[in-house]
Amino acid sequence: MLDLRWLKPLNAELITKHAKECGKVLVVDEGRQTGGISEEIFTAIDEHAGSSIVKKRVTGKDSYIPLAAAANLVLVSEQDIYKATEDQLL
């Protein structure tokens, strides 16, 4: 697991190193799928390691983020993460 607590500058070398070691990448991003940081991470991996790395992402819905309990309708859930992880391991 590589916890990206920084996004700028994005450490593409470190991300690529871990992606090569594992051969698989799962990006969890609460932001929207379109235009989110997961796209930049996948691009960095493809540019530095080629497209042979298996990549999957779990993101929020392509919507605005509503307030209060309604946010749970569009944000990433634990179940979404478990399912994506399980899919990658099988």
C-alpha distance (Angstrom), angle and dihedral (degrees) to the residues before:
residue distance angle dihedral
M1 . . .
L2 3.75 . .
D3 3.78 113.3 .
L4 3.78 109.9 -153.7
R5 3.76 104.9 -153.4
W6 3.76 90.0 161.3
L7 3.77 127.0 55.4
K8 3.76 101.9 176.9
P9 2.83 117.8 80.6
L10 3.80 91.0 23.8
N11 3.79 107.8 -146.3
A12 3.81 97.0 -134.3
E13 3.80 93.0 169.6
L14 3.81 93.7 57.4
I15 3.80 92.6 43.2
T16 3.80 90.8 50.0
K17 3.79 92.4 47.0
H18 3.80 91.6 55.6
A19 3.81 92.3 42.3
K20 3.82 90.7 54.8
E21 3.80 91.7 47.8
C22 3.80 93.3 51.2
G23 3.79 101.1 31.3
K24 3.80 89.1 -145.9
V25 3.78 133.6 71.6
L26 3.78 130.2 -164.0
V27 3.79 115.2 -172.9
V28 3.80 117.7 -164.3
D29 3.79 113.2 -164.5
E30 3.79 126.4 168.2
G31 3.77 90.1 -156.6
R32 3.78 125.9 88.8
Q33 3.79 119.3 -66.5
T34 3.79 94.2 -128.3
G35 3.78 111.6 69.0
G36 3.81 93.3 0.9
I37 3.78 129.1 139.2
S38 3.81 91.0 -100.1
E39 3.81 89.1 72.7
E40 3.81 90.6 55.2
I41 3.81 91.9 47.4
F42 3.82 92.1 50.4
T43 3.80 90.9 47.8
A44 3.81 91.2 51.1
I45 3.81 90.8 50.5
D46 3.81 92.7 47.9
E47 3.81 92.4 48.0
H48 3.81 94.5 48.4
A49 3.82 103.9 30.1
G50 3.79 105.5 21.6
S51 3.76 125.8 -118.0
S52 3.82 96.4 -69.9
I53 3.83 92.4 97.1
V54 3.82 112.7 99.9
K55 3.80 106.7 -124.3
K56 3.79 131.9 -170.0
R57 3.76 131.4 166.7
V58 3.76 137.2 -160.1
T59 3.77 112.8 -158.4
G60 3.74 142.3 161.1
K61 3.77 118.6 -89.4
D62 3.79 120.3 -84.0
S63 3.78 92.2 -100.1
Y64 3.75 140.4 94.5
I65 3.82 114.0 -81.3
P66 3.81 108.5 -107.2
L67 3.78 123.3 -150.1
A68 3.81 130.2 -101.8
A69 3.80 120.7 -7.2
A70 3.80 92.8 -12.0
A71 3.83 87.9 71.7
N72 3.81 88.1 73.1
L73 3.79 88.1 68.6
V74 3.82 93.3 65.3
L75 3.82 106.5 23.5
V76 3.80 125.5 88.6
S77 3.80 114.0 -87.1
E78 3.79 129.8 -152.5
Q79 3.80 88.1 -113.9
D80 3.83 90.3 56.6
I81 3.81 90.0 53.3
Y82 3.82 94.1 46.4
K83 3.80 91.3 49.3
A84 3.81 93.7 49.2
T85 3.80 91.5 47.0
E86 3.78 91.7 49.1
D87 3.81 91.0 49.3
Q88 3.80 90.9 53.4
L89 3.78 94.0 48.6
L90 3.79 94.7 51.8
